Amino acid sequence: MVLECAGVRDTVEQSMRMAKAGGTVVIVGVVPQGMKVEIEPFDLLFRELKVLGSFLNPFTHGRAAQLIASGAIEVDRLISRQVSLEEAPDVIANPPAPGEVKVLVVPGRS
């Protein structure tokens, strides 16, 4: 399964190429209305890909930011540890440690 989360033309098109035969591509990223992408229907048929959309309410971000800014939601408590950008591939490639919730990648951190 490939999850496209950026909502960018290049990543939507790339997600189709990345999916394995018989796989599923889920478009999660909020793409601009009217944006067009290039896909090859033959490739979809030959590789038997499933392409699904997932509705994400883009109007929730502002409310979430207000809740965080007001202190109603304490996001710092969700961060289990911080790692450098260089450490990120190893963190992503391995299962989370017991009790780990969120790992924050901080570029420039040593």
N, C-alpha and C positions, 0 to 999 in steps of 0.2 A: 504494500500500500504506500502511495505517495501522497503526502498532505502538502498542498500548495498554500502557504500562509501569508505571502507577501503582497498578493494582489497586483503583481507587476507582469506586464506582457511577457518578458523574457522568462520569468519563473513559471508562468502558466504553461508556456510552450515547452520549457525544459521538463516539466513534470510528466508530460506525455512521453518524452524520450526516456526518462529514468525508470518508468514503471516496467516491471518484468512482464513477460507474457502471461496473460490470464489475470493480471493485477488490476488494482483499482486506484484511480486518481480522484482525490477529493479536493475540490476547490473551496478553500476556507477564506482566503484573503479577499478583502473587499476591493474589487476592481472598479475603476471609474465607469459609470454608466456610458454605454456606447463604445467602450474599448473593444477592439477586435483582436483576435489572435489567430495565428496560422496553425492548423493541424492537418494531418494527412489522414483522411478517412480510411484509406487502404490500410495504413499502419494500425488504426484502431481495430479494423476487421481482422487483419492478418494476425495481430498479437492478442486479439480478443480482450481488449481493455474495457473496463467499465469506468465511466467518468460521471462523478456525482457532484452536486452542489451542496453546500451546507450554509444555511442562512445564519448570518452573524448580525446582530443588531448593532449598526454603527453608532447609534445614539446613546449607547450605554457608557461610552468612554468618558464623556464629560461628567456624568453623575458619579462614576467611579473615582475620577480625579478629585471631585469635591469631597467625597466621603473620606478619601485618604488625607487630603489637605486639612480637613476639619479634625482629624484624629479619631473619627468614628471607626475606622479600620486601621489596625496597626500592621502594616505590611512588613516592617522590619523583623517581626517575630517569625515570619514565614521563611526568611533567609537562613538556611542552615550553615552555609559557609560561602566564602568568596574565593575565587580562583583567578589566575591570570589568563590572558588570551592563549598563551602557549599551553597551559594546562587543560584548556577546554576540550580538545579532541579526546584526551584520555578520560575525562569525566563523562563525556557523551558516550564513549565506547563501552563503559562499564556500568553495571547496575548500581543504583544508589545505595549508599550506606544505610544501615538500619536507622530509622527515624529521620532520615534526610528528606526535607520537603522541597526546598528550592536552593539551587546553587547559582550564585550571581557571578557572571563573568565580568571582570573589571579590567579593561585594556590599560596597560601601563603598570599594572600591579606586579610586583616581583615576588 
